[in-house]
């Protein structure tokens, strides 16, 4: 068990720390700060739990139909609004950090959806922004007990 604890302490890359949604499905303005380990999202039926999972899928590049919540990107825009925004922050610390000299200690994925288009960006605050117009892939490492 002690070795598993050390493994958790070493892995400081790819941990979700924040999710922000604007005009996404049923959410007008939602901000969730997450802990380093297990997080639970609870609520009544229809309160938007699945919308949060759909937003994460969209932020990581999923196609709308794969979320089983929309047919096109613009279907994610809250009724009566002109855009939706999904903002996700990931830790990028430790020995496994992804290009820390470029991205720093956190990676921000942001996707803005409008009626006419959608954009994805990966950015390092405050000044670095790189936009992606095609599918991108993230590699997830399996948990190991060493």
N, C-alpha and C positions, 0 to 999 in steps of 0.2 A: 504493500500500500504506500509506503514512504516513497518508493520510486515513481509511482503515479503522480504524487504531489509535486515532485520535482519536474515531471513532464509538463504539468499544467503551468508551472512557473516559467518554463523555458518558452513555451508557445505563446507569443504575444503578437502573432501575425494573423490577420484575417478575422479577428474577433469583432463582431458587430458592437458598436458602442452607441450609435444613435440612428434613429429613423425619423425623418420629417416628411410629412405629406401635406400638400396644399391642393385642394379641389380634386382629390383623387377618390373616385367612387363616392362613398358616403361621407368622407372626411373633408371638412373645410380647412382646418388647420390643426394638425396633429404632430406632436413631438414626443418621442419616447427615448429615454436614456436607458441603456441596457447595461447589466453587470457583466463581469468577465466569464461567468460560468453559466448556470442554467437560469433561464428567464421564462416566465409564464405570462401569456396574454390571455386574460379571461374576460368574459362579458356575456350579456344576454344574446339570444339569437337575434341576428340582424344588426348587431352593434358595430360591425366592421372588422372583426378578427381576421376573417378570410381576405378582406381587402388589404390588410397589412401584409399578409403573405404574398398576395398578388403583386403588391408594390415592390416587394423584395425581388420577386421573379423578374419584373420589368426592369428594375435597376441593374440586375445582372445580365440583361440582354435577352430574356425569354420573349418568344413570340406571344402575342395576345391570346391566341387560341389554346396554347399550352397551359395557361392559367385557369382555363375553364370558366372564366369570368367575363371575357370579351372576345369579339371577333376581330376588331381593329383597335389600334392604339387610341383613337379618339373616343372609343367606348368607355375608357377609364376616366374621362373628364366628367366631373360632377355636373349634373343637369343645371343649366343656367350659367355655367362658367365658360370662359374662353380658353383656359389652359389647366393643366395639372402638372404638379412638380413632385418628383420623388428624390429625396436626398438621403443617402446612406453613408455613414462613416464607419471605417474599419481601422483597427489598430494596425500599426506597421512598425513594430519595435522588436528588438532582439536580434539574434544572429541570423534568423531566417527572413528578416525584413526585405521587402521588394524594393530595390533601388532606393535606399533611404536617402542617398545624396540628392535625389531628384524629388522624392515624394515626402520626405520627412517622417515623422512618427505617426502619421495617420493618412489614410487614403480616403478620398471623398468621391463617391459615385453619384452623379446627378443626372436625372433625365427629365427634360421638360417636354410635355406633350401639348400640342396645339391642334386645332381643327385641321390644319393643312400639313403639319409635319411633326417630326419628333427628333430630338437631339439627345445624344448621350455624351457625357464628358467625365473625364477622370481628372481630378485636379488636386494640386497641392496649394494650400493657402499660404500666402495671400495672392501670389502672382502667376503661378504656373497653371496653364490649362491646356489640355490636349483633347481634341474631340475625336470621337470614333464614329464612323458612318457605317461600319460593318460589324458583324458578330464578333465578339471577343470571348475568350475562354479563361476561366479561372481554374487552377488546379487545387484540389483540396487534399491535404495530407491526412492519412489515416492516423488515428490515435494509437500509439504504441506504448507499451510498458517496458521501458529500458532501465 
